Amino acid sequence: MNSGKLSYAVDFDEPSGLRRLLDAADVVIESSRPAALTNRGLGPTGRDGQVWLRITGHGADRERANWVAFGDDAAVAGGLIDGTADEPVFCGDAIADPLTGLHAALEVTESLRRGGGELIELSMAAVAATYATADRTTETACSTTPALPYPGPQLGADNAVVERLLAERWLASC
């Protein structure tokens, strides 16, 4: 899967090599804290047609901008949990990561179809929030998962539920 890939070492104290790569790229995907690249004079290049995708844990501005996030805590921050306030449970292992990746792929594809030239910012917590339900009094996607004889659902392999949620989101956006 990774055969033929090239790597490029960058000295962030002298990022001119990285700047050249960014200037030439059609699509840039970055997931650093907002100030990490800005403090080095790097960021969206403004090149016509370039799509810059910025994925953060909690957004690129306001007080949470510099918070680091992982799939589990971003999902919880977005309210994508089941159970009760006293006993919350995860809906999937690091579920905010793949959900954000799917949204990112869709956003970049749509941007390229429009001709690019855009900055797309996605927050993992915000993406998780789009799948969360605030009503904990009824059954949710997590609590209706049938028990299976293998540990997949407990480990986050709840493909049928995730695929149903994605289909619903796709139909709602059409």
C-alpha positions as CSV (number, residue, x, y, z in Angstrom):
1,M,0.0,0.0,0.0
2,N,2.9,2.4,0.7
3,S,5.2,1.3,-2.0
4,G,6.6,4.0,-4.2
5,K,6.0,6.8,-1.7
6,L,8.6,9.4,-1.1
7,S,9.4,11.1,2.2
8,Y,10.8,14.6,2.7
9,A,12.6,15.7,5.8
10,V,11.8,19.3,6.9
11,D,13.7,21.6,9.2
12,F,10.9,23.7,10.7
13,D,13.4,26.4,11.8
14,E,14.1,26.9,8.0
15,P,11.0,25.7,6.2
16,S,11.8,27.0,2.7
17,G,11.7,23.4,1.3
18,L,8.3,22.8,2.8
19,R,7.1,26.1,1.5
20,R,8.1,25.0,-2.1
21,L,6.1,21.8,-1.6
22,L,3.1,23.6,-0.3
23,D,3.2,26.1,-3.2
24,A,3.2,23.3,-5.7
25,A,0.5,21.1,-4.1
26,D,-3.0,20.8,-5.5
27,V,-4.3,19.6,-2.2
28,V,-2.7,20.2,1.2
29,I,-3.9,18.3,4.2
30,E,-2.7,19.4,7.6
31,S,-3.7,18.7,11.2
32,S,-1.5,20.7,13.4
33,R,-2.6,23.2,16.0
34,P,-3.5,26.5,14.2
35,A,-0.4,28.5,15.3
36,A,2.1,25.7,14.4
37,L,2.4,26.6,10.8
38,T,1.4,30.3,11.1
39,N,4.3,30.9,13.5
40,R,6.7,29.7,10.8
41,G,5.1,31.8,8.0
42,L,3.3,28.9,6.5
43,G,-0.3,28.5,5.7
44,P,-2.7,28.4,2.7
45,T,-0.7,29.6,-0.3
46,G,-3.5,31.3,-2.1
47,R,-2.4,29.5,-5.3
48,D,-5.3,29.4,-7.8
49,G,-7.1,26.1,-7.5
50,Q,-5.3,24.8,-4.4
51,V,-7.4,23.2,-1.8
52,W,-6.1,23.5,1.8
53,L,-7.7,21.1,4.3
54,R,-7.2,22.0,7.9
55,I,-8.4,19.3,10.4
56,T,-8.3,20.3,14.1
57,G,-9.6,18.7,17.2
58,H,-11.8,21.6,18.4
59,G,-11.6,24.3,15.7
60,A,-9.1,26.9,14.5
61,D,-10.2,29.8,16.7
62,R,-11.5,30.7,20.1
63,E,-10.3,29.2,23.4
64,R,-10.1,25.6,22.3
65,A,-8.0,26.2,19.1
66,N,-4.8,25.0,20.7
67,W,-6.4,21.9,22.4
68,V,-5.0,18.6,21.1
69,A,-7.6,16.0,20.3
70,F,-7.9,12.3,19.6
71,G,-10.9,10.5,18.2
72,D,-12.3,9.5,21.6
73,D,-12.1,12.8,23.4
74,A,-13.2,14.7,20.2
75,A,-16.3,12.4,20.0
76,V,-17.1,13.1,23.7
77,A,-16.6,16.8,23.2
78,G,-19.0,16.7,20.3
79,G,-21.6,14.8,22.4
80,L,-21.2,11.5,20.4
81,I,-21.7,9.2,23.4
82,D,-24.4,7.0,24.7
83,G,-25.6,6.0,28.2
84,T,-26.3,8.6,30.8
85,A,-24.5,11.6,32.3
86,D,-23.4,9.4,35.2
87,E,-22.4,6.5,33.0
88,P,-21.4,7.6,29.5
89,V,-20.2,5.0,27.0
90,F,-18.4,5.5,23.7
91,C,-20.3,4.9,20.4
92,G,-17.2,3.6,18.7
93,D,-13.4,3.5,19.2
94,A,-12.0,6.9,18.2
95,I,-15.1,7.4,16.0
96,A,-14.4,11.1,15.4
97,D,-11.3,10.2,13.4
98,P,-12.9,8.1,10.6
99,L,-16.1,10.3,10.5
100,T,-13.9,13.4,10.0
101,G,-11.9,11.6,7.4
102,L,-15.0,10.8,5.4
103,H,-16.3,14.4,5.7
104,A,-12.8,15.6,4.6
105,A,-12.8,13.4,1.5
106,L,-16.2,14.7,0.5
107,E,-15.4,18.3,1.1
108,V,-12.1,18.2,-0.8
109,T,-13.8,16.3,-3.7
110,E,-16.6,18.9,-3.9
111,S,-14.1,21.8,-3.7
112,L,-12.0,20.3,-6.6
113,R,-15.2,20.0,-8.7
114,R,-15.9,23.7,-8.0
115,G,-12.3,24.6,-9.1
116,G,-10.6,24.6,-5.8
117,G,-9.0,27.7,-4.4
118,E,-10.5,27.1,-0.9
119,L,-9.6,26.7,2.7
120,I,-11.6,23.9,4.3
121,E,-11.6,23.7,8.1
122,L,-13.0,20.7,9.9
123,S,-13.1,20.2,13.6
124,M,-13.3,16.6,14.8
125,A,-15.5,17.6,17.7
126,A,-17.9,19.5,15.4
127,V,-18.1,16.6,13.0
128,A,-18.9,14.2,15.9
129,A,-21.6,16.7,17.1
130,T,-23.4,16.3,13.7
131,Y,-23.9,12.6,14.6
132,A,-24.8,13.1,18.2
133,T,-28.2,13.1,19.7
134,A,-29.0,15.2,22.8
135,D,-32.0,13.0,23.7
136,R,-30.7,10.3,26.1
137,T,-34.2,9.1,27.0
138,T,-34.7,7.0,23.8
139,E,-32.7,4.3,22.2
140,T,-29.8,5.6,20.1
141,A,-27.5,4.1,17.4
142,C,-25.2,2.8,20.2
143,S,-27.9,1.2,22.4
144,T,-29.7,-0.6,19.6
145,T,-26.6,-2.5,18.4
146,P,-27.4,-6.2,18.6
147,A,-25.0,-8.3,20.8
148,L,-22.7,-10.4,18.7
149,P,-20.6,-13.4,19.7
150,Y,-17.3,-11.6,18.9
151,P,-15.9,-8.3,20.4
152,G,-16.2,-6.1,17.3
153,P,-19.0,-3.8,18.5
154,Q,-17.3,-3.3,21.9
155,L,-14.1,-2.3,20.0
156,G,-15.9,0.2,17.7
157,A,-16.5,-2.1,14.7
158,D,-20.1,-1.0,14.3
159,N,-20.1,-0.8,10.5
160,A,-23.8,-1.2,9.9
161,V,-24.7,1.7,12.2
162,V,-22.0,4.0,10.9
163,E,-23.0,3.2,7.3
164,R,-26.7,3.9,8.1
165,L,-25.7,7.3,9.6
166,L,-23.6,8.2,6.6
167,A,-26.4,7.2,4.2
168,E,-28.8,9.4,6.2
169,R,-26.4,12.3,6.1
170,W,-25.8,11.9,2.4
171,L,-29.5,11.9,1.6
172,A,-30.1,14.9,3.8
173,S,-27.4,16.9,1.9
174,C,-28.9,16.1,-1.5
